[in-house]
Amino acid sequence: MLKLIIMKKNEYDVAIFGGGPAGIACAYNAGKLGLKTVLIEKNNYLGGQITGALVVPMMKSSSDNINVDFFNALVEYSKKYNAQATYMDGNDGWFNPVILKIVFEKMLSDVGVDILYNAQISDAKTVVSNNKKYVEFAEINANTLSLHFYSKYFVDATGDSKFCEILNCNFIDDKEKFQPSSLRFIISGVNLEKFASQILKLDKDREVTTSFSSEGQIHLSTAYTFDTNRHWGLAPLFKKALDNGDLEYIDTAYFQVFTMPGMPDSLAFNCPRLQNNNDNAFGYSNSLIKAREVIFRLFKFVQKYFDGCDRAYISQIADMTGVRVSKRPKTRYIYKISDILSSKTFDNSVLAADYPIDIHSNDENSSTLHCVKKYYLPIESLISADYQNLFVAGRNVGAEFEAQAALRIQKSCLSMGEGVAKYIKSSQADST
């Protein structure tokens, strides 16, 4: 059967690639500001790392009220769906990753954003004017259609810089530096009251293990790693499981658990990490296979060693891996680790944050969690150095590896997307 190809011209003010946190925030604000906006997503749902990779909750970070309109709106929308909770530390970024697929669509619909699902970027046309390069249109394959999207501005919010790759942008060269991804999962059928009681008795460190009740649901968080440079309250359980052959050593590398609003019998796991064996064509696939084996061992471990879990079951394994770092194109300003450490200020900051420099490692005692003071990111770190009308937003921010390790969290990505939309709007106003 011949594939039907229809060339159709679509014209927008803003074309955004990638329906993850940064892309959604950019689209929402662009639509709200009256810009004709399209959001193009390779999957059949919005949310990216939040919904597809089950990366919840959003990590807490100071915002200083810079570009947090979308986040505040997300909290209010989510409350209507019983999909949001505020944790005992004041973090209001605890969301239900399943229901957010609905919430995101509602938010974008309310501001008139067009959404195109199951769409892949295949090509692009660029032009040169006054010795400056511009993107004219992007070619998108969606089902049997080939579509041309013309836009005044383009935003690569794919996380992996897929659009920038097609445009042959220059990239920051630090391939030797990386962080392992995670494959998250959810266990349901848990008696959270019994589970919380046990972990609070085992671990007295309230920076690691906490629990409280909100609106009739128990919320909690706990963690353990194989790092020996700090004390872990759950260590006796992991040692016993290793001695009994219920866990393998690699299973103990990283273990972190959260609850989710509207899911009163479920636990979300921020683990396991994927192993770094991507040195051949099958490396990533083999890592996923091994990770799912670890998931089942962790599930059986939880079921056997934790109270309230004897009737638990695996209810979901993430469709996507939780990615911490990826290719980053060169931008007008490459954000540096020194900018964070010195709390450097800028005239045109798009976000303010104080999330630590957080670098994961599969090697024992090699991870980094370096607390910092408040820092700021300039819009120039989100403007392509190669094209005048191309922006990036999200974890592919133009930043050094160590700086990106602090900027990559979802709340900061939301501010990046929002900041890009507002900058585009102001640029349009300046040109009229």
Disulfide bonds with the S-S distance in Angstrom:
none
